Amino acid sequence: MAAYHFIALDASGRQKKGVDQGDTARQIRQQLRAKGWTPLEVHEVLEKSRGAKRSSDGEKNQNGESSHTGPKPKARFNPTISIKDLALLTRQLATLCRAALPLDEALNTVANQTSKDRVKRVMTSVRAQVVEGQSLAHAMSNFPKVFKQDYVATVKAGEQSGDLAGVLDRLADYTENGQKIRQTVSNAMLYPMILCTVAIMVVVMMLTYVVPQVIEVFEGIDQELPLLTRILISASDFLQAYGFVLLIVLVALGAAAQWVLAKPGPKLRWHKIVLTLPLVGQWLKISNCAVFCRTQATLLASGVPMLEALRISSEVLSNIPMQASMEEASSRIREGASLSYALTKTGYFPPMTLHLIASGEASGALGEMLFKAAENQERDLESWISTFLAILEPVLILLMGALVMTIVLAIMMPIFELNQLVG
């Protein structure tokens, strides 16, 4: 049986969407009519890499739905789900497999428990392929935007080793930890972003609305205004006259920068520059090392070979020079070097992490030491974020206060001078 996504009208005329299983699209239509619904569209949700479209069969019937006698290209179903949803479904699947529930029933239960249509469609389609005889890893690989390469490789290793439940448990821990790190970074950056936005809005409002009204008071004064006031007036006039143009230019520059940085050469140079920046570079190194260690540990613990695990782990890194250094590390390991030595030569991993990895190699507990190294890096990341915010927040407040004070001072200076002349 295959999974089909349908759109239908119920007895009251309301539109219904969902996923059901059947042998053909015609069978799904019959099931919908048995409920008293009028089917509008029925598409198979099995994704294919070629991405062509195929809809349901048959010609137009008495209910007015469009159908065709010959097969059309298959419908492309390439969804994305949040890492939070991925962590949840992984944990549910691990729990059900640990309870010795058959895999197809476990997948069906996960699909039925979710209230989100995208997750339901993915899990229903995966189950349909598993029922047809495909492995779970192969079925998941048809949805690369949902199940990344490291995820699929780990599931494949679990199926081959016969410990799928244990591997899914580790994957659940891995995805939940990734969600935790992302949430920590997002929460940490929320306040500075709000503060910057408010500061920009306050300055723009003062320059475009407050300053022009206040400056009208000084139009009848014959004396020369202070330099700071003249600069403020010029800035206000420019923003009023060319503010919209300036906004368009900034958006265009941002789009152009994004387009340029999408090219391999400029992107590589930019990533190298970012690594040398005092604060951002340190954050990138710590976060990438943490992701690498946890991914490598999860893959090795699941039975993935060292070189394959190293290749997959390098692909989850966000920085191109660090990815390239992993290729050099792989070459050294092929020549017989240890993982700790190969990573030392990259120059990106901190001494504590390298020491833990070397200890794991010496004791035969490399996977366990990699997990500890990942936890150590994640603690360092949280500490770095706390320190960064402790510096950034007062700096932003001081800058915002300095901008507002400068504007207020530029407005008040002519008033002070006028009072002195009158006195």
VOPAGU-2260 file (C-alpha; in pm, 1 decimal, decimal comma):
REM VOPAGU-2260
SITE   aa  ch    i         X         Y         Z
SITE  MET   A    0       0,0       0,0       0,0
SITE  ALA   A    1     103,8     358,3     -62,2
SITE  ALA   A    2      28,3     683,0     119,2
SITE  TYR   A    3    -198,4     938,1     -48,6
SITE  HIS   A    4    -268,1    1298,2      40,5
SITE  PHE   A    5    -626,2    1402,8     -28,9
SITE  ILE   A    6    -840,4    1715,1     -38,2
SITE  ALA   A    7   -1215,8    1660,7      -9,4
SITE  LEU   A    8   -1543,4    1827,6      88,0
SITE  ASP   A    9   -1744,5    1687,4     377,9
SITE  ALA   A   10   -2124,0    1667,9     392,7
SITE  SER   A   11   -2148,8    2029,7     509,3
SITE  GLY   A   12   -1925,0    2156,9     228,2
SITE  ARG   A   13   -1614,3    2221,8     439,7
SITE  GLN   A   14   -1276,4    2137,4     293,1
SITE  LYS   A   15   -1085,9    1848,8     452,1
SITE  LYS   A   16    -720,3    1756,4     406,1
SITE  GLY   A   17    -538,4    1447,9     524,2
SITE  VAL   A   18    -336,0    1137,8     447,1
SITE  ASP   A   19    -471,1     785,5     396,3
SITE  GLN   A   20    -331,1     457,0     275,3
SITE  GLY   A   21    -447,4     241,7      -9,7
SITE  ASP   A   22    -341,9      45,9    -315,3
SITE  THR   A   23    -456,5     305,6    -569,4
SITE  ALA   A   24    -589,4     658,8    -581,9
SITE  ARG   A   25    -925,4     516,7    -691,4
SITE  GLN   A   26    -946,2     315,9    -367,8
SITE  ILE   A   27    -881,5     633,2    -165,5
SITE  ARG   A   28   -1164,6     806,3    -351,6
SITE  GLN   A   29   -1395,9     518,8    -269,8
SITE  GLN   A   30   -1300,1     537,0      97,5
SITE  LEU   A   31   -1372,4     911,3      99,7
SITE  ARG   A   32   -1712,7     862,7     -65,3
SITE  ALA   A   33   -1794,7     593,7     192,9
SITE  LYS   A   34   -1756,2     867,2     456,6
SITE  GLY   A   35   -1994,5    1089,3     265,2
SITE  TRP   A   36   -1713,5    1315,6     141,2
SITE  THR   A   37   -1657,9    1443,6    -211,9
SITE  PRO   A   38   -1292,5    1394,7    -319,5
SITE  LEU   A   39   -1132,9    1687,7    -501,8
SITE  GLU   A   40    -766,5    1585,8    -526,0
SITE  VAL   A   41    -575,5    1268,6    -443,0
SITE  HIS   A   42    -196,7    1264,7    -477,1
SITE  GLU   A   43      53,1     997,8    -383,3
SITE  VAL   A   44     295,1    1150,3    -131,9
SITE  LEU   A   45     591,9     928,4    -203,5
SITE  GLU   A   46     880,1    1159,5    -291,4
SITE  LYS   A   47    1105,4    1076,8    -585,8
SITE  SER   A   48    1436,9    1239,3    -658,2
SITE  ARG   A   49    1336,1    1334,9   -1010,7
SITE  GLY   A   50    1051,4    1541,3    -874,2
SITE  ALA   A   51     798,8    1507,1   -1157,7
SITE  LYS   A   52     425,1    1508,3   -1088,6
SITE  ARG   A   53     161,9    1236,8   -1097,3
SITE  SER   A   54    -198,5    1275,1    -989,0
SITE  SER   A   55    -480,8    1028,0    -955,3
SITE  ASP   A   56    -628,5     824,7   -1237,4
SITE  GLY   A   57    -964,8     817,9   -1417,2
SITE  GLU   A   58   -1166,9    1068,6   -1614,6
SITE  LYS   A   59   -1411,3    1325,5   -1484,4
SITE  ASN   A   60   -1686,0    1150,3   -1298,6
SITE  GLN   A   61   -2033,3    1234,0   -1183,9
SITE  ASN   A   62   -1904,0    1416,6    -876,4
SITE  GLY   A   63   -1713,7    1662,9   -1090,7
SITE  GLU   A   64   -1362,1    1566,6    -983,9
SITE  SER   A   65   -1090,2    1571,4   -1241,4
SITE  SER   A   66    -918,0    1242,0   -1319,1
SITE  HIS   A   67    -718,7    1095,8   -1605,5
SITE  THR   A   68    -698,2     757,7   -1772,3
SITE  GLY   A   69    -321,9     756,5   -1797,8
SITE  PRO   A   70     -64,9     811,6   -1524,8
SITE  LYS   A   71      79,6    1153,9   -1475,9
SITE  PRO   A   72     423,2    1232,4   -1333,3
SITE  LYS   A   73     448,9    1178,2    -958,4
SITE  ALA   A   74     375,1    1463,9    -717,8
SITE  ARG   A   75     681,9    1608,4    -554,6
SITE  PHE   A   76     654,0    1596,8    -177,0
SITE  ASN   A   77     958,5    1760,3     -24,4
SITE  PRO   A   78     853,4    1889,2     317,7
SITE  THR   A   79    1051,1    2037,2     601,2
SITE  ILE   A   80     972,6    2003,1     970,0
SITE  SER   A   81    1119,1    2177,2    1271,0
SITE  ILE   A   82    1396,9    2016,7    1472,9
SITE  LYS   A   83    1158,1    2019,3    1767,8
SITE  ASP   A   84     911,1    1798,9    1577,0
SITE  LEU   A   85    1195,8    1575,4    1460,0
SITE  ALA   A   86    1317,0    1530,8    1818,3
SITE  LEU   A   87     965,6    1445,8    1933,9
SITE  LEU   A   88     892,4    1188,3    1664,6
SITE  THR   A   89    1235,4    1031,4    1714,6
SITE  ARG   A   90    1174,2     995,1    2087,6
SITE  GLN   A   91     827,9     846,9    2026,0
SITE  LEU   A   92     963,6     603,7    1769,4
SITE  ALA   A   93    1248,3     500,6    2001,3
SITE  THR   A   94    1006,0     438,4    2288,6
SITE  LEU   A   95     773,1     228,0    2073,4
SITE  CYS   A   96    1058,8      22,5    1927,4
SITE  ARG   A   97    1198,2     -27,6    2278,0
SITE  ALA   A   98     858,0    -169,8    2372,7
SITE  ALA   A   99     903,7    -434,0    2097,6
SITE  LEU   A  100     622,4    -292,3    1881,2
SITE  PRO   A  101     657,8    -390,6    1513,5
SITE  LEU   A  102     817,2    -114,6    1308,8
SITE  ASP   A  103     519,2     -52,5    1079,9
SITE  GLU   A  104     286,7     -25,6    1380,5
SITE  ALA   A  105     530,1     208,3    1554,8
SITE  LEU   A  106     543,4     433,9    1248,2
SITE  ASN   A  107     164,4     426,8    1218,5
SITE  THR   A  108     127,6     519,4    1586,6
SITE  VAL   A  109     367,1     812,9    1552,5
SITE  ALA   A  110     178,3     932,4    1243,4
SITE  ASN   A  111    -157,6     911,7    1421,9
SITE  GLN   A  112     -35,2    1084,3    1738,8
SITE  THR   A  113      83,4    1401,6    1567,2
SITE  SER   A  114    -149,7    1692,5    1501,7
SITE  LYS   A  115      74,7    1843,7    1233,2
SITE  ASP   A  116     -10,1    1756,1     875,2
SITE  ARG   A  117     349,2    1765,6     747,3
SITE  VAL   A  118     476,0    1523,5    1010,3
SITE  LYS   A  119     179,3    1294,2     952,5
SITE  ARG   A  120     237,3    1288,9     577,7
SITE  VAL   A  121     607,1    1211,6     619,0
SITE  MET   A  122     557,2     930,3     868,3
SITE  THR   A  123     267,9     781,3     671,8
SITE  SER   A  124     478,0     777,8     357,0
SITE  VAL   A  125     775,1     626,0     540,5
SITE  ARG   A  126     547,8     354,6     680,5
SITE  ALA   A  127     407,0     281,0     335,7
SITE  GLN   A  128     757,4     220,4     200,5
SITE  VAL   A  129     853,1       4,8     498,5
SITE  VAL   A  130     539,5    -207,8     445,0
SITE  GLU   A  131     643,7    -249,8      80,3
SITE  GLY   A  132     973,8    -401,9     197,4
SITE  GLN   A  133    1208,8    -102,1     208,8
SITE  SER   A  134    1440,5     -51,2     503,8
SITE  LEU   A  135    1362,9     232,9     743,7
SITE  ALA   A  136    1683,2     415,6     649,1
SITE  HIS   A  137    1602,5     390,1     277,4
SITE  ALA   A  138    1249,0     515,6     333,6
SITE  MET   A  139    1376,2     809,3     539,0
SITE  SER   A  140    1640,1     895,0     277,7
SITE  ASN   A  141    1357,5     992,3      39,9
SITE  PHE   A  142    1299,2    1297,4     262,8
SITE  PRO   A  143    1644,0    1462,3     282,5
SITE  LYS   A  144    1506,0    1789,5     416,7
SITE  VAL   A  145    1358,0    1606,4     715,6
SITE  PHE   A  146    1610,6    1330,4     780,7
SITE  LYS   A  147    1964,6    1455,4     723,3
SITE  GLN   A  148    2250,0    1236,3     608,5
SITE  ASP   A  149    2384,0    1177,5     959,7
SITE  TYR   A  150    2035,7    1078,2    1077,9
SITE  VAL   A  151    1984,7     827,4     794,6
SITE  ALA   A  152    2335,5     681,8     835,0
SITE  THR   A  153    2274,5     627,6    1205,5
SITE  VAL   A  154    1940,9     453,6    1142,0
SITE  LYS   A  155    2104,2     236,2     876,1
SITE  ALA   A  156    2377,8     134,3    1119,3
SITE  GLY   A  157    2113,2      51,7    1379,6
SITE  GLU   A  158    1923,2    -169,3    1136,7
SITE  GLN   A  159    2239,8    -351,1    1034,3
SITE  SER   A  160    2348,8    -407,4    1394,6
SITE  GLY   A  161    2002,4    -519,5    1509,9
SITE  ASP   A  162    1988,0    -251,7    1779,7
SITE  LEU   A  163    1748,9      -8,6    1614,2
SITE  ALA   A  164    1578,4      82,2    1943,1
SITE  GLY   A  165    1908,7     174,4    2109,9
SITE  VAL   A  166    2020,6     374,9    1807,5
SITE  LEU   A  167    1690,4     562,5    1798,7
SITE  ASP   A  168    1735,2     642,4    2168,6
SITE  ARG   A  169    2074,2     795,8    2093,2
SITE  LEU   A  170    1927,2     981,0    1794,4
SITE  ALA   A  171    1650,9    1117,8    2015,3
SITE  ASP   A  172    1910,7    1244,4    2263,6
SITE  TYR   A  173    2108,6    1391,8    1974,7
SITE  THR   A  174    1814,8    1577,6    1818,0
SITE  GLU   A  175    1685,1    1697,2    2154,9
SITE  ASN   A  176    2028,6    1830,1    2240,1
SITE  GLY   A  177    2047,7    2007,5    1904,2
SITE  GLN   A  178    1709,2    2165,0    1975,3
SITE  LYS   A  179    1833,2    2275,1    2318,4
SITE  ILE   A  180    2142,8    2443,3    2173,4
SITE  ARG   A  181    1942,1    2622,9    1905,2
SITE  GLN   A  182    1689,7    2736,6    2164,0
SITE  THR   A  183    1967,3    2863,8    2390,4
SITE  VAL   A  184    2124,3    3066,9    2110,2
SITE  SER   A  185    1785,9    3201,1    1992,2
SITE  ASN   A  186    1683,4    3306,6    2342,3
SITE  ALA   A  187    2022,7    3466,2    2400,8
SITE  MET   A  188    2004,4    3676,7    2084,9
SITE  LEU   A  189    1638,9    3778,3    2124,3
SITE  TYR   A  190    1695,9    4062,1    2372,0
SITE  PRO   A  191    1986,3    4225,3    2180,4
SITE  MET   A  192    1786,9    4210,1    1856,9
SITE  ILE   A  193    1484,1    4372,0    2020,5
SITE  LEU   A  194    1705,9    4638,9    2177,4
SITE  CYS   A  195    1873,9    4720,2    1844,6
SITE  THR   A  196    1538,8    4737,3    1666,8
SITE  VAL   A  197    1393,4    4971,5    1928,6
SITE  ALA   A  198    1704,4    5192,4    1916,9
SITE  ILE   A  199    1685,4    5226,5    1537,4
SITE  MET   A  200    1312,4    5301,2    1549,6
SITE  VAL   A  201    1360,1    5566,9    1820,5
SITE  VAL   A  202    1639,0    5741,5    1628,1
SITE  VAL   A  203    1446,3    5734,4    1298,6
SITE  MET   A  204    1130,7    5866,5    1465,9
SITE  MET   A  205    1319,1    6150,5    1634,3
SITE  LEU   A  206    1499,9    6249,1    1314,3
SITE  THR   A  207    1191,3    6238,0    1091,9
SITE  TYR   A  208     921,2    6367,5    1328,5
SITE  VAL   A  209    1053,8    6530,0    1645,7
SITE  VAL   A  210    1357,1    6717,3    1511,6
SITE  PRO   A  211    1178,3    6893,6    1218,3
SITE  GLN   A  212     912,7    7031,1    1455,7
SITE  VAL   A  213    1167,2    7153,8    1708,5
SITE  ILE   A  214    1392,7    7309,9    1443,3
SITE  GLU   A  215    1106,7    7534,0    1327,5
SITE  VAL   A  216    1159,1    7733,8    1647,4
SITE  PHE   A  217    1509,1    7833,5    1532,3
SITE  GLU   A  218    1415,2    7941,6    1179,5
SITE  GLY   A  219    1365,1    8306,8    1276,6
SITE  ILE   A  220    1696,2    8332,8    1464,4
SITE  ASP   A  221    1964,2    8525,9    1278,2
SITE  GLN   A  222    2257,5    8377,2    1469,1
SITE  GLU   A  223    2450,3    8073,4    1347,3
SITE  LEU   A  224    2342,3    7743,7    1499,0
SITE  PRO   A  225    2594,1    7513,3    1674,1
SITE  LEU   A  226    2778,6    7259,3    1460,4
SITE  LEU   A  227    2609,3    6962,4    1627,6
SITE  THR   A  228    2266,8    7114,0    1559,6
SITE  ARG   A  229    2352,2    7178,2    1193,8
SITE  ILE   A  230    2466,5    6816,9    1154,7
SITE  LEU   A  231    2143,9    6695,2    1312,9
SITE  ILE   A  232    1935,7    6914,5    1080,6
SITE  SER   A  233    2125,9    6786,5     775,4
SITE  ALA   A  234    2074,6    6426,0     887,7
SITE  SER   A  235    1704,9    6489,9     945,0
SITE  ASP   A  236    1662,9    6657,1     602,5
SITE  PHE   A  237    1848,6    6372,7     430,8
SITE  LEU   A  238    1640,6    6104,6     602,7
SITE  GLN   A  239    1315,8    6279,8     515,0
SITE  ALA   A  240    1415,6    6329,8     152,6
SITE  TYR   A  241    1593,7    6001,3      82,0
SITE  GLY   A  242    1483,6    5767,9     361,3
SITE  PHE   A  243    1286,9    5539,6     132,3
SITE  VAL   A  244    1567,3    5534,7    -124,2
SITE  LEU   A  245    1816,2    5455,0     151,5
SITE  LEU   A  246    1601,1    5162,8     262,7
SITE  ILE   A  247    1588,3    5026,1     -92,4
SITE  VAL   A  248    1967,5    5064,4    -127,6
SITE  LEU   A  249    2027,6    4877,8     200,0
SITE  VAL   A  250    1795,2    4594,7      95,2
SITE  ALA   A  251    1966,3    4577,3    -245,7
SITE  LEU   A  252    2310,2    4569,8     -84,7
SITE  GLY   A  253    2196,7    4291,8     148,1
SITE  ALA   A  254    2059,9    4089,0    -143,2
SITE  ALA   A  255    2378,1    4148,7    -345,2
SITE  ALA   A  256    2596,3    4041,7     -52,6
SITE  GLN   A  257    2388,3    3727,4      -9,9
SITE  TRP   A  258    2420,6    3650,3    -380,9
SITE  VAL   A  259    2797,9    3702,7    -379,6
SITE  LEU   A  260    2850,7    3498,4     -63,6
SITE  ALA   A  261    2656,2    3210,7    -216,8
SITE  LYS   A  262    2945,0    3160,2    -461,9
SITE  PRO   A  263    3213,3    2913,7    -344,6
SITE  GLY   A  264    3513,2    3149,7    -368,6
SITE  PRO   A  265    3372,8    3453,9    -183,4
SITE  LYS   A  266    3196,6    3227,0      65,1
SITE  LEU   A  267    3524,2    3052,9     153,7
SITE  ARG   A  268    3707,8    3384,6     198,1
SITE  TRP   A  269    3425,2    3520,6     413,8
SITE  HIS   A  270    3424,0    3211,1     634,6
SITE  LYS   A  271    3799,8    3246,3     682,6
SITE  ILE   A  272    3757,4    3611,2     782,9
SITE  VAL   A  273    3477,1    3528,9    1027,3
SITE  LEU   A  274    3697,9    3273,8    1204,7
SITE  THR   A  275    3953,1    3547,0    1278,8
SITE  LEU   A  276    3701,7    3785,6    1438,7
SITE  PRO   A  277    3753,3    3819,0    1817,0
SITE  LEU   A  278    3411,5    3711,3    1947,5
SITE  VAL   A  279    3223,2    3563,3    1652,8
SITE  GLY   A  280    3517,7    3344,4    1550,8
SITE  GLN   A  281    3541,6    3196,1    1898,3
SITE  TRP   A  282    3167,8    3125,7    1904,9
SITE  LEU   A  283    3185,4    2950,5    1565,3
SITE  LYS   A  284    3475,4    2730,0    1671,9
SITE  ILE   A  285    3308,9    2625,3    1996,7
SITE  SER   A  286    2967,4    2556,3    1840,2
SITE  ASN   A  287    3111,7    2363,3    1544,9
SITE  CYS   A  288    3339,9    2156,3    1768,5
SITE  ALA   A  289    3042,1    2070,5    1990,8
SITE  VAL   A  290    2829,8    1963,5    1692,2
SITE  PHE   A  291    3117,0    1760,6    1546,0
SITE  CYS   A  292    3192,5    1574,3    1869,3
SITE  ARG   A  293    2829,0    1485,9    1938,0
SITE  THR   A  294    2763,0    1375,9    1578,7
SITE  GLN   A  295    3082,1    1169,5    1566,4
SITE  ALA   A  296    3002,8    1011,6    1902,2
SITE  THR   A  297    2647,3     922,4    1796,2
SITE  LEU   A  298    2763,0     768,0    1468,7
SITE  LEU   A  299    3046,1     567,2    1624,3
SITE  ALA   A  300    2823,3     444,0    1907,1
SITE  SER   A  301    2572,3     327,8    1645,0
SITE  GLY   A  302    2832,8     123,1    1458,2
SITE  VAL   A  303    2918,9     356,6    1168,7
SITE  PRO   A  304    3283,1     308,5    1054,6
SITE  MET   A  305    3531,3     577,2    1159,0
SITE  LEU   A  306    3602,8     728,3     816,9
SITE  GLU   A  307    3236,1     729,4     716,5
SITE  ALA   A  308    3142,7     886,3    1049,6
SITE  LEU   A  309    3413,5    1149,0    1003,6
SITE  ARG   A  310    3287,4    1232,2     654,2
SITE  ILE   A  311    2927,4    1270,3     772,1
SITE  SER   A  312    3029,7    1469,0    1081,2
SITE  SER   A  313    3227,6    1712,6     867,5
SITE  GLU   A  314    2919,2    1784,3     656,6
SITE  VAL   A  315    2721,2    1906,8     957,8
SITE  LEU   A  316    2981,9    2179,6    1022,4
SITE  SER   A  317    2869,3    2526,6     917,1
SITE  ASN   A  318    3216,8    2667,7     847,3
SITE  ILE   A  319    3386,1    2576,2     516,9
SITE  PRO   A  320    3752,8    2593,7     637,0
SITE  MET   A  321    3664,2    2363,2     925,3
SITE  GLN   A  322    3496,0    2124,3     679,8
SITE  ALA   A  323    3809,9    2125,2     464,5
SITE  SER   A  324    4025,2    2051,9     768,4
SITE  MET   A  325    3815,9    1739,2     830,9
SITE  GLU   A  326    3907,9    1611,6     483,9
SITE  GLU   A  327    4274,1    1650,7     574,5
SITE  ALA   A  328    4207,9    1469,8     902,8
SITE  SER   A  329    4045,7    1182,4     710,7
SITE  SER   A  330    4354,6    1153,1     491,0
SITE  ARG   A  331    4579,0    1131,0     797,1
SITE  ILE   A  332    4357,3     864,5     956,3
SITE  ARG   A  333    4372,6     657,4     635,4
SITE  GLU   A  334    4750,5     674,5     662,1
SITE  GLY   A  335    4731,8     533,4    1014,0
SITE  ALA   A  336    4715,0     840,4    1235,4
SITE  SER   A  337    4489,3     852,1    1539,8
SITE  LEU   A  338    4178,0    1068,2    1551,8
SITE  SER   A  339    4321,7    1291,7    1825,3
SITE  TYR   A  340    4640,1    1353,6    1624,2
SITE  ALA   A  341    4444,8    1425,2    1304,5
SITE  LEU   A  342    4218,1    1672,2    1485,5
SITE  THR   A  343    4516,6    1838,4    1655,3
SITE  LYS   A  344    4663,0    1918,8    1313,8
SITE  THR   A  345    4345,9    2104,3    1211,3
SITE  GLY   A  346    4412,3    2372,9    1473,8
SITE  TYR   A  347    4043,9    2422,3    1552,1
SITE  PHE   A  348    3986,3    2192,0    1848,7
SITE  PRO   A  349    4061,6    2306,0    2207,0
SITE  PRO   A  350    4321,4    2114,0    2414,3
SITE  MET   A  351    4064,0    1973,0    2657,6
SITE  THR   A  352    3862,5    1816,3    2375,6
SITE  LEU   A  353    4175,6    1667,1    2219,5
SITE  HIS   A  354    4285,2    1530,9    2556,9
SITE  LEU   A  355    3948,7    1359,0    2609,7
SITE  ILE   A  356    3958,7    1206,6    2260,2
SITE  ALA   A  357    4314,5    1080,8    2314,1
SITE  SER   A  358    4209,4     928,0    2646,8
SITE  GLY   A  359    3916,8     755,9    2477,4
SITE  GLU   A  360    4142,7     608,5    2210,2
SITE  ALA   A  361    4387,2     482,8    2471,7
SITE  SER   A  362    4116,5     325,0    2688,8
SITE  GLY   A  363    3901,5     191,2    2404,3
SITE  ALA   A  364    3607,7     413,7    2502,4
SITE  LEU   A  365    3629,6     668,1    2221,1
SITE  GLY   A  366    3252,5     705,9    2182,2
SITE  GLU   A  367    3204,5     778,9    2552,3
SITE  MET   A  368    3489,6    1032,9    2554,8
SITE  LEU   A  369    3347,6    1203,4    2246,3
SITE  PHE   A  370    3015,5    1242,7    2426,6
SITE  LYS   A  371    3199,4    1396,6    2723,0
SITE  ALA   A  372    3393,3    1623,8    2489,6
SITE  ALA   A  373    3065,1    1734,8    2331,3
SITE  GLU   A  374    2915,2    1808,3    2673,5
SITE  ASN   A  375    3227,9    2003,5    2768,9
SITE  GLN   A  376    3207,6    2210,0    2449,9
SITE  GLU   A  377    2837,7    2274,7    2503,1
SITE  ARG   A  378    2904,8    2400,8    2856,0
SITE  ASP   A  379    3174,1    2626,9    2712,7
SITE  LEU   A  380    2924,5    2749,7    2453,6
SITE  GLU   A  381    2667,7    2836,1    2720,2
SITE  SER   A  382    2937,6    3010,8    2924,5
SITE  TRP   A  383    3053,6    3202,7    2617,6
SITE  ILE   A  384    2697,2    3312,5    2539,7
SITE  SER   A  385    2648,8    3433,0    2898,2
SITE  THR   A  386    2975,4    3629,3    2886,8
SITE  PHE   A  387    2896,3    3772,5    2544,1
SITE  LEU   A  388    2553,8    3890,1    2654,7
SITE  ALA   A  389    2695,9    4033,5    2977,3
SITE  ILE   A  390    2916,0    4255,6    2757,7
SITE  LEU   A  391    2675,5    4317,3    2469,0
SITE  GLU   A  392    2366,7    4427,0    2661,3
SITE  PRO   A  393    2523,8    4719,4    2852,6
SITE  VAL   A  394    2715,7    4824,2    2539,5
SITE  LEU   A  395    2392,2    4840,9    2339,8
SITE  ILE   A  396    2219,2    5033,7    2617,1
SITE  LEU   A  397    2508,8    5281,8    2633,9
SITE  LEU   A  398    2508,4    5327,9    2255,6
SITE  MET   A  399    2132,3    5380,7    2251,5
SITE  GLY   A  400    2161,0    5632,9    2534,9
SITE  ALA   A  401    2449,4    5810,3    2360,7
SITE  LEU   A  402    2249,9    5846,5    2038,0
SITE  VAL   A  403    1944,3    5983,1    2214,0
SITE  MET   A  404    2158,3    6214,4    2429,1
SITE  THR   A  405    2335,3    6347,9    2119,0
SITE  ILE   A  406    2003,5    6428,8    1953,0
SITE  VAL   A  407    1867,7    6594,9    2267,4
SITE  LEU   A  408    2190,8    6792,4    2314,5
SITE  ALA   A  409    2183,0    6912,2    1953,8
SITE  ILE   A  410    1827,9    7040,5    2011,0
SITE  MET   A  411    1902,0    7204,7    2348,3
SITE  MET   A  412    2229,0    7379,0    2260,9
SITE  PRO   A  413    2063,9    7658,6    2052,9
SITE  ILE   A  414    1812,6    7713,5    2334,6
SITE  PHE   A  415    2093,3    7758,1    2587,7
SITE  GLU   A  416    2274,5    8001,7    2360,1
SITE  LEU   A  417    1951,3    8197,2    2300,7
SITE  ASN   A  418    1894,1    8229,0    2675,4
SITE  GLN   A  419    2247,9    8363,6    2721,2
SITE  LEU   A  420    2191,5    8626,1    2449,8
SITE  VAL   A  421    1860,1    8734,2    2603,8
SITE  GLY   A  422    2018,0    8745,2    2950,7
